[in-house]
Amino acid sequence: METWYYEVASIDGDYANLRRTDIESDELKLVARALLPDGIAEGTRLKYEFLQYSIVEG
């Protein structure tokens, strides 16, 4: 499985817009907040691996 890194660009109700940070991309990915870890905010860095998102510390 591949690992992808994202940053929460914005939050709109029950959805969050994620921007890839491991490659050059201006595209946003719309993801339901129910699929994301609790406690996310704009600017939170996430790792997507094995069909699961987790917060990247540090």
C-alpha positions in Angstrom: 0.0 0.0 0.0 1.1 3.5 -0.7 1.3 6.3 1.9 0.0 9.8 1.1 0.3 13.0 3.1 -2.3 15.7 3.3 -3.0 19.0 5.0 -6.5 20.1 6.0 -7.1 23.2 3.7 -10.6 24.0 5.0 -13.5 22.5 6.9 -17.1 23.0 5.6 -19.6 21.4 7.9 -19.4 17.6 7.7 -16.6 17.7 5.1 -13.0 18.7 4.9 -10.9 19.7 1.9 -7.5 18.1 1.9 -4.5 19.1 -0.1 -1.7 16.6 -0.9 1.6 17.7 0.5 3.9 14.8 -0.7 3.5 15.9 -4.3 3.0 19.2 -6.1 -0.8 19.5 -6.5 -3.3 22.3 -6.3 -6.3 19.9 -6.3 -8.4 19.5 -3.2 -9.9 16.2 -2.1 -13.3 16.4 -0.4 -13.5 13.9 2.5 -16.3 13.3 5.0 -15.2 14.3 8.5 -16.5 11.0 9.9 -13.6 9.3 8.1 -11.0 11.6 9.7 -9.5 11.6 13.2 -11.2 13.6 15.9 -9.6 16.9 16.7 -8.7 18.0 13.2 -8.6 21.7 12.3 -7.4 23.8 9.3 -3.7 23.2 8.9 -3.7 19.7 10.6 -1.3 17.3 8.8 -2.6 13.9 8.0 -1.2 10.6 6.8 -3.3 8.2 4.7 -2.2 4.6 4.8 -4.0 1.3 4.8 -7.3 3.0 4.0 -7.1 5.1 7.2 -6.2 8.7 8.1 -4.0 9.6 11.1 -2.7 12.9 12.4 1.0 13.5 11.8 2.6 14.9 15.0 5.3 17.5 14.9 
